[in-house]
Amino acid sequence: MNNNNIKPGNSKLYKLAYLLALITIFYNLVEGAISTFLGFEDETLALFGFGVDSFVEVISGVGIWHMLRRIRIKGEAVRDKFEKTALKITGTAFYILVAGLLISSVYNLITGHMPETTFWGIVISIVSIITMTLLIKYKLGVGKALNSDAIIADANCTKTCLYLSVILLIASVGYELTGLGGIDSIGALAIAWFSLKEGKEAFEKAKTGKNCDCEIEN
């Protein structure tokens, strides 16, 4: 496939796909910066871990943006070296995040550490839930219109970000209602579990060169 063979309607859809990829990247950058800062300031591990996860998603997002350019030019071909490298870096970063969250969560549970507040976790998670829901909707629409398994797979991967936002919301609201510090640590452990799955998914994609559906297994 090359640019000369792309229909005008499809060209507009690809431009929209690029825009959605860029929005995802920049949103995760802003979300990551705010979440890690406030998570550190308020000593809430769930929010801090959520922020670090957002930064890792930026690396993945750059790979997806590059993937869209490749698909438009060459079609649904196997992943190139750039994408595989981005996936390996993403997978490694997720595994490092998992280790950090596990150690910190266990330490906080043993010491009975309590966050100062999880108010910002509630605010950020609600904003993220709304944003991710819209991104999923439009990515799926573009993917189906272009009959692109890769774009649809990306939309499904965005669902993981939505699930993490829901976890952060539950943990943050739970702490504000009960004052039990362990809820924040449990929320961080749940984020670690999803990050582990994302890390494994990234390495599988890099190895096989295929798109995984990123659906959460039952």
Secondary structure, 3 states (H helix, E strand, C coil): CCHHHCCHHHHHHHHHHHHHHHHHHHHHHHHHHHHHHHHHHHCCHHHHHHHHHHHHHHHHHHHHHHHHHHHHHHCCCCCCHHHHHHHHHHHHHHHHHHHHHHHHHHHHHHHCCCCCCCHHHHHHHHHHHHHHHHHHHHHHHHHHHCCCHHHHHHHHHHHHHHHHHHHHHHHHHHHHHHCCHHHHHHHHHHHHHHHHHHHHHHHHHHHHCCCCCCCCCC
